Amino acid sequence: MNKKMKYIVVAFMSAALMMTGCVPKAETDIQRDPNFGEAAADTLNITQLHNDTLEAFGDVNNNPYVYISEVSVDGDPEAKSIVLSAKCMEEATDEDVMQFASALVRRTGEAMVIQLPQYEAGNQQSFGSCWNEFSLKLDIVNEQDGASRLSMEVPAGESIELNPDIETYEEEWIELRDKMLETAVYDVNGNIVEDEA
């Protein structure tokens, strides 16, 4: 074995002996700080909640909620209370108002999960688990005269008397809209003037 090879072997043996000395003799118990990241997870920013809720509706001119003119998402994160309000056109039916109320509660719950991922988002059977800990106040009024169309207060953990299945309503509306657009008669400016049916 040449001199260079001897140095390499000695270096490897020295490194192996040093690493053997670093092996722990007992089990090492590594613990994280129990408060790590938990403070941020419990903080709800109401401005972000408002913006995320409205963003979830997408283009209001291309969904069933065209009759809604104003939406506000507010509340008190410390008191775990959410206040939702909206204005609707007087022509909106009671069913329209109920369907929008359902969508607003679902979309707000989904927006809360963005900031508070410990909660589960809603689905067609549930508005989401955030309403187990947050109370809800909801008011929808006519934009013309301010007359109440729907008002409810739901304490945290109690049943919300609305239908969380907003997907069925939205899909039916899109089908109806597409059918109407197929049979519509347009003027030279592209405005609908009458239906053929």
Buried (B, 14 or more C-beta within 10 A) or exposed (E): EEEEEEEEEEEEEEEEEEEEEEEEEEEEEEEEEEEEEEEEEEEBEBEBBBEBBBEBBEEBEEBBBBBBBEBEBBBEBEEEBBBBBBBBEEEBEEEBBBBBBBBBBBBBBBBBBBBBEEBEBBEEEBBBBBBEEBBBBBBBBBBEEEEEBBEBEBEBEEEBEBBBBBEEBBEEBEEEBEEEEEEBEEEEEEEEEEEEE
